[in-house]
Amino acid sequence: MKLFGAGVRRICAVAAASAAREMGRQVRLALRETRTVELRLDWLRNNSERARFLRWLPANNPKGATFVATCRRREGGGKFAGDAEQELYWLMQAREAGCQWCDLEIETYRELPEGFVREYPVPKRILLSIHDFDRTAKLPGKINVARHGLVDAVKIAASARTISDSVRLLRLAWRSKNFVAVAMGEVGLPARILALRAGSALAYAPVAEATAPGQVSLGEMKHLYRAHALTRRTRVYGVIGDPIGHSLSPLLHNTGFVARKVDAVYLPFLVHQLPDFLEAVPEFGVRGFSVTLPYKQSILKHLKECEPLAAEIGAVNTVVVRRDGSLYGCNTDYVGVLCALEKKLRIKGSRVLIFGAGGSARAAAFALTRAGAVVGICARREKTASTLARAIGAEVVPRRALRTAFFDAILNSTPVGMHPHDGISPLAPGELNCRMVMDLIYRPQKTRLLNIAAKKGISIVSGVEMFLAQGIAQWEIWTEKRAPEALMRRAVLGALREEEKSRQRR
C-alpha cells in the first residue's frame, strides 16, 4: 500500500509563505492539482501568523486531503528560530488543525530520547527528514525505516553536485521502502522528476516560491513533466548543456509527447562534465538527447557513429541512444538555420557574416555555404575562425572591419545576450551594416541585438524560428512520428509572450 496514495497524490505541493493569508491561498491552489500538501510552518514570519493559519486550516481541509506539517529549524536548513520543544509545540498544534503527517528533521529527533517523540501528540504519522547540503557521497546502500525507531518513513534530501550523485539517490529509492528521495540543486532536477518512477514515496513541488534549490513548480511537475505518470517503460530524452536553465526544449518536446500520446518525457540535464552524464545514460534510461553549449563538438569523440553531414560540420546537436547503448549523432541545427532564413532572404548569392565559430556557427556556415551564400566568419578567437573558414572555403572577417563592410545578413551564433543576461549585445550599432540580422538566441525572443537592429530599420529574424525547426526535426528522429508542429510552436511562443509580459510588468 502506498503511504500517500497513488498517482498524482504522490506529488506533494509545498505551501510556503510569510503570511497566513498567502499560505491559505497557496493551499487552495495546491488542492486543485494534488491532494497531498506540505505546510511549511517555519516560513510563516512569527507565531501569530502560525496560529492564524492553523485556525484557518480546519475549515479548509477537504475530505481526502493529506497535510504534512513542517516547522523546520535553522539547524536543519529551515527558517524556524525556536528550539526543539517549540518546534514540537507547533507540530502538536498542526495535529489539532487536522494534519495527518509531520516532517521531523534528524537534528530534532536526535535531541530526544529514542522513541520519545511518540510521547508528544504530534500528527500520527512521522516522516523523518535528513538534509545533506554538502553532497550525496555518504549515502547508505539501503534505507531500513524500522531502524530509525517509531517513524513511518524516512526522507533524504541531498545536494547533487554531479549526475552520478543523482543516480546514487535514485538507486537508494529503488532499493528502499517507505522512503522519499530528493535530489537538491539544478543538477539534481531530472532526478527529482524521476524520483516517483524510481520508487520514492513523494516528489515535492512548490506552489509559489521555491523552498529548495533545483525545484520545479507544481504546475510543471504535474503537467509539463507528468512525474506521477512516469513508469519504468517511459522513454527518457533530454537536453544537455551548461547552462541549461534557460532552455524551452522540455516545453517543446513534452508538448509533442502529450499531443501524440507518446510514453516519453524530456528533461533538462545541467552537465558540468560530459563523461559524468554519459555514464548515467543507462541508469536514467535515456533514449536520446539534444546537445547545446558547450558540448556540440566535444560529444563527437563519444559517438560510435555519426551521420556524414554532422561529421563534416564537426558538430552534433542530436544524439540517438541505440539498443546496444551506443551513440549515433546527427545535426538538425543545419535544417533550422535554413528554415529560419529562407523565409526572409534569398540565400544564394547573398553575403552573410557569421559572428562566432562554435558548434551552432559551424552548422550555420555549412548550411549557408551549401545553399550558395558567400560566408564570412568573425570570432573572438581568430584561430577558431580561421579553422571554420578553411573548412567551408569562407573568408575571415576581422572585428575592426565590421564598421565599414556591408553584408546582406549578419547572424549571431554566440551566447552573448542570452537569458538571464539579456541586457547586452554582442555587436554595437555601428557594426550592424546589413539588410537583415538574425540571432540564434531565442530567449528572449527579441534580444538586445535584435532591438538595436530594429531601431536602425534593419529586418530581424528571431532565433525562435531556428529553435523550433531544429527541435521538431529532433522529435521526429527520436519518435519516428510526424510532429504536431502547430501545437509545439504555440506552446513555445506562448511561453515567450508570457515571459515578455512579466518582464514588462517588472
N, C-alpha and C positions, 0 to 999 in steps of 0.2 A: 504494500500500500504506500502511495506517495505521501510524504509528510505534509505537503502543502496542496495536495490535489494534483490534477493532471492538466496538460495543455497550457493555455495561457495563464492559468493560476500560478504557474511556476515562474512567471515573470513578476518580480517584486518591484512595484513602484516605490520610489523613495520620495517622501514628502519632507521637505526641509526648508524652514523659513524662520525669520527672526520674530515675526509677529503671529499671534494665534489666528487672526483673521485670514492672513495669507496662507497659513498652514491648512486651515479648513478648506480654502479654495483649492489648494493642491490635492487634498484628499478627494474632493468631489471630482476633479479632473481625472485622478488616478483610477477611480472606480468605474469610469467609462471604458477603460482599457483592460483592467485586470481586477481580480478580487483579492489580491494579496498586496498589502501596503506596509512599508516600513515607516514608522513615525519617528523622526529624528528630534526627540525632545531636547537634546543638547543644543540644537541650533536656535531654539527659542531664547530670546535675549535675557530673560530673567524668570524668576519663579512665578511672578504674577502672570506672565504670558503662558507659562506651562500650565498653571492652574486654570486659566481661562480656556485654553484649548481642550484640556481634559474634561471640563464641564460641558463643552460643546459636543464632544465626540459621541456620548451615548445616544443622543437624539439623531445622530447622523451615521449610525452604524447599521448598514443594511444587512439583511439576512444573507448568510453565506460569505460575508467578507471576513478575511483574516488580517488582523493587525499585529505587527511586530513592533513592540516598543523598544526604542534605543535611547539611552541617555549617556552616551559615551564620554568618559572623562578625557581630559587632556593627555593623561598618561597613556591612554590607548588610541590616541590620534583624533579624539573628538573635541568638542567645544565646551563641555561642562567643566566648570571650575571647582565644583564641590568634591567632597571626599566619597569614599565607598558607601558609607552609611546614607549620605544624601542621595546618591545615585539609586540605591535600593529603595529609598523612600518614594522617589518618583516612579520607579517601576511598579511599586505596590499601588500607587495611585492610578497607574495605567491599567492595572488589572481591574480595579474598581470601575474604570471607564469602559471596560469591555475588551481589552486586548488579550488575545489568547496566547501570544508568544512574547518573549522578551529576548533581546540580544545582550548578553553579558560578556564584557571583554575579559580576557585572561588575566589582566592586571588586577581587576577587582576580585575575580574568582580566587586568585592566589592569596589574597589578603584574608580570606575567610577559612575557618576550619573545614576540612574535607566534608563535603556533603551538607555543610551548614546553610548553604543558600536556600535549601528547601524549608528551612525554618521560617523564612520570610514569605509572606503571602504575595509573592511576585506572580506574574502570569504563569499558568500551569506548565507551559512548555518553554524550555530554555535552549537557546542557541548560543553556544559558547564560541566567541569570536577571537581569533588570533590574527593580529595585523603585523606583518613584517614589511616595514617601509624600506628595508635595505634591498633584499632580493630573495629569490626562491631557492638559493643554493642548499639550504639545510632542510629541505622537505623530507619527511619520512617516506618510506615506500608505500605505506598504507595507514589510514586512519581507523582506529578502533574506538568508536564513540563510547563504548562501555568503560574503557579505561579512564575516561575523564569524569567519572563519578556520575552523579544523578543529573545528567543533562540529556536532552533529546537529540541534539545534532551539534556538529562542530563545523565552524566556518574558518577557512584560512584565506585571508586576503593578503597577497604578496606582490611586491613590485616585480614586474618583468622587465629586466634590462635588455634581454635578448629574446629571440623567438624560442630558443631552447628552454629558457625559463618557463615560458608559457606551456610548452609541451610537457614539462615535468608536472605542472599543476593539473593539466588535463588528465594525465596518466593517473594521478592520485584520485581524481574524481571517478575515473573508470573503475578503480580497484576498491573504492570505499563506499559504504552505505551511510545514509543519513548525514551526508557531507555536502557542504557548499564551497565551491571553488571560485575565487575571484582574483583574476589577474589584473593588477593595477598598472597604470601608465599607458601611454599611447601604444607602445609595443605590444602590450597585452590585450588590446582591444579585440582582435579576432578571437582570442581565447575566451573572452567574456561572452561573445555571441555564441560560440560553440560549446559553452560550458554545459548547457542543458542536454545537448546531444551526447556529451561525454559522461553524463550521469550526475551532474551537480543537482542538488535539490532545488536551488533557486538561481536566478540571474537577476541582478539589480539594474535598475534604470531610473534616473531622476525624472521627476515631473517637470522641474524647472532647473535651477542652478545645479551644476554637477557637485556632488559631495565627495568625490574621489577622482583622482586623475585617470583619464582614459575612458570615462563613462560615455555611453551614447544615450540619447534621450529615450524616454519611454515610447514615444511615437516611432522613432527609428527602430528600436529593439523589436517592437511588435509588427510594424507594417513594412519597413524597409528590409530588415533582415529576417523577420519571421522566426525568431530564435526558438519559439515554442513549438514550431512545426518541423524543425530540422531533425533528421534521423541519420543513422549510420549509412543509409543509402543515398543521402543527399550529396550531390556533387558539389565540390567546393572550388570556386575560382577566386581570383583576387588581383590586386594591383600592388606591385612592389615599388618602393621608392624612398627617398629621403630628401625633403619632407614629403608627406603624403596626406596630411590632414585637409588640404585644400581640395582634394580630388572629388569630383562628382561622378566618377566611374561607378561606384556602388549604386548610385541612384539610376544611372543609365542601364546598367546590366540587370539589376534586380527588377526594375520595371518590366524589362523584356521577359524575364523568367516567369513573373507572375502572369503577364498577359498570355503567354504561350503555355502556361501550366507545366513548366519545366521544373523538376525537383532539383533545384540548384540554388546556391547562394554565392554572392560575390562580396569579398571582404577587403578592406584596406590593410596592407601589411607595411608598417614602418620598419624598414630594414637598414640597419647600420652596417652590417657585414653580410655580403651576398652568400657566402658559404653557410652562414647560420640559418638563413631562410631555406636554402636548398636541402639541407639535412632534415628539415622539418616537413618537407613536402609530403612524404609518405604518411607521417603521423597525422597531419591535418586532412589527408585525403585530397590534396589539391590536384585537379584535373587540367588546369590551365591557368595562366596568369599574364596580365599586362605588365609591361616594363616601362618605367619612366625614369627621370633623372635620379641618380647618376649612373644607371646600370645598363643603358641601351647598348653600349659597346662591350662592356666587361662581361655581359652574360654569354657572349659568343663562345668563349672557351669552355663553357659548361654544357654546351649543346652537343648531342650525338649527331644531329643532322640539322641542316638549315636550308630553307628554300634558296635557290640560286640568286634571286634578286636581293634578298636580305643579306646574303653573303657578300655580294658585290657592293651593296651600300655600306656594309660594315657596321650595321646597327639593327637591332631587333627590338620590337615593341610588343610582340605577341609570342607566347610560348604554349605549346600543347604538351601535356604530360601523357606519354603513351602508356599502354597497359603494362609494359615491362619496366616502367619507371623512367625510361629515357626521355630526354627533352628534344623537342623539334621546334625550331624558331622560324618566324616569318615577320614581315613588316607591313603593317597596314597604314602607317603614317604616310607612306608614298601615295596611297589612294586618297587619304584625307586631304593632303595638300592640293592635289589636282581637283578634287571635287569642290573645294572651297574657292579656288582661284578661277576655275573655268567659267563660273557664273558671272564674273566681272572683268575678266581680262582675256584678250586673245593672246594665248601664251606663246605661240610660235612667232619667233622674230622679236619678242619683247626683251628688253634689257632689265634683268631683275637682280637686285642686290640682296644677298642673304647675310644678315647680321648674326654672327655666331657660327660655331663649327662643331657642335656636339652631335648627339645621335639624331635629334629631330632635324637639325640643319642638314645632315647627310642625306636623310630621306628626301627632304625638300629639294636639295641640289640635284640628286639623281632624277627625281620626278620631273623637275623643270627642264633639265638638260635634254632628257629623252623626249620631252614634249616640244622641243625646238627653241627654248628660250636661250638667250645669251646671259650666262650667270656670272656674277661677281661675288667673291667671298670676302667679308670683312670680319675679323675677330680680334679679341684682346690678345690672344696668343698667336703671334704671326706664324710660328712653326705649324700649329694645328691648321690654320687657314691654308697654308701652302700645301699641306698634305691632302686636304679635301679638294683644293683647286686642281691639283695634279690628277687626282682620281677621276675627275669628270671633264677635264680639259677646260677649266674655267680660269679666270684671272683673279689675282689677289688685289683687293682694293684697300689701300691704307686708310686709316680713320681720317686723317687730315684731308683726304680727297673728297670726303662726303659733302663739304661745304661748297664745292664747285661742280662736282659731277652730277649729271641728271640721269634718273632711271625711270622706267615705266612703272616699276613696283619695287618697294622695299619690304622685306619680310624679316621680322624679328623672331629669332629662334632661341634667344636667351631667356632665362627665368626672371630677368630684371623687370619689376613691376607686377609680379605675381602676388596674389593674396597670401598673407596679410600685408605685404609691403607694396601696396598698390598706389602709393603716392609718388612714386618715382618713375622716370622714363629712361630707357637705355640710350636714347638718342635725343639730342637737343633740337629745337625748332629749326635752327639754321642748317641742320644736317638732313632735313626731310625735303629734298628736292626731287619730287617724283609725282606721278599721277595717282598712285594708289599705295596705301600702307596696309600690310596685314601683320597681325600679332598672333603668334601661335598660342599665347596665353589666353585662356578662356574664362578665367576667374580672377578679376572681374571681367564681365563680358565686354565692357568698354574700358580699356586700360588707359593709364595716363598718356602713353604713346599715341593711342588712337584719338584721344581727346585733343592732343596737340595738333595732330594731322587734320582733324575735322575743322578746327579753328582756322587752319590755313587753306581750307577749301579743298583738301585732298580726299579722294574717295577712300573709304576704310572697309576692311574685312576683319571681323572678329574671329578669334581662334576657336570659338564655339563651333563654327562650321566644320573645321578640320577635326575637332574633338568628336563630334557626332559621327562623321563619316568613318573615321578610323575605328571608333568603338563599335559601331554597328557591324563593320566588317569582322571585327574580332568575335563578336557574339555569334555570328553566322558560322565562322570557322569552328568554334567550340561545340555548338549545338547541332550543326548541320541542318538548321531550320531557317525559314525566312523570318527575319526580324520584324517586329511590329514598329517600324520606323516612326510613324506618326506619334504613337504613344510615348516612345522613348524620347523623341525630340520635345514633345510637350512637357514632359516631366523635368527635363534639364532646363529648358527655357523658363519654365515656371519658377524653379528654384532660384535661378539667376535674377529674375524680376523681383522676387520677394527679398532677396539679399540686397538688391539696389534700393528698394523702398526702405528697408531697415537702415541702410547706410544714410539715406537722406533724412530720416527721422532723427538720427543722432546728430 
